[in-house]
């Protein structure tokens, strides 16, 4: 019986020592589209593992903002404000102390404008920046592909440094005017 326990312990040690679960990287991303959930943006947090296992989490917008700002800690990362770390200065988050579930971010709320000429769910919002009704013009797609690695809105996320870059850019009026001028 002792030998079986010893052999099992040695095998378990070998197996779990090769299965290293130390996190390498945390990446934030957002995808803009018309989703079956009735939302037009999908948020993701990706974590790569050293052993090649990728883990992703698809939070709602409020949870995403709480992780992004370090209000909620990510396991293994603690309370890190990724916005400050990436020099996002025009990124404002509003939440109301009486209702912690209401979070609003103007930069994230502007991302739909990249894809749509008119907000697909709320016609009372201002017009979008897209030169197509439900997708950008070819030149806008080329611009997004070259600068943010976006191939199409159905399958591509603004992710990692591209995510932080687009958040900075959509708050820059010069950048917005240039994007709108691409036909």
ABEGO torsion letter per residue (X at the ends): XAAAAAAAAAAAAAAAAABBABBABBBBBBBBBBBAAGBABBBBBBBBBAAGBBBBBBBBAAAAAAAAAGABBBBGAEBBBAAAAAGBAABBBBBBAABAABBBBAAAAAAAAAABABBAABAABBBBABABAABBBAAAAAAAAAAAGBABAAABBBBEAAAAAAAAAAABAAAAAAAAABX
